[in-house]
């Protein structure tokens, strides 16, 4: 799943932004996971 998320993010980036994504990919994955949990919780527990 991590590779899918990173590939989707990279599709819309220019070369400078892709370098940043490669450097901070663990942080991006964590943010994506936290955001996903928040959306899931807001949908099912609101």
C-alpha positions in Angstrom: 0.0 0.0 0.0 2.9 2.4 0.8 4.1 2.1 -2.8 0.7 2.8 -4.2 0.3 5.9 -2.1 3.8 7.2 -3.0 3.2 6.6 -6.7 -0.1 8.4 -6.7 1.5 11.4 -5.0 4.5 11.4 -7.3 2.3 11.5 -10.5 1.4 15.1 -9.9 4.8 16.4 -8.8 7.6 18.1 -10.6 11.2 16.9 -10.3 12.1 19.1 -7.3 9.0 17.9 -5.4 9.8 14.2 -6.2 13.2 14.6 -4.5 11.5 15.9 -1.4 9.0 13.0 -1.4 11.9 10.5 -1.7 13.6 12.1 1.3 10.5 12.4 3.5 8.5 9.4 2.3 8.2 7.9 5.8 6.7 11.1 7.1 4.3 11.3 4.1 3.1 7.7 4.8 2.5 8.6 8.4 0.5 11.7 7.5 -1.5 9.7 5.0 -2.3 7.0 7.6 -3.4 9.6 10.2 -5.6 11.4 7.7 -7.1 8.1 6.6 -7.9 7.1 10.2 -9.5 10.5 10.8 -11.7 10.3 7.8 -12.7 6.8 8.6 -13.6 7.7 12.2 -15.5 10.8 11.2 -17.6 8.8 8.7 -18.4 5.9 11.0 -18.4 7.5 14.4 -20.0 10.8 13.8 
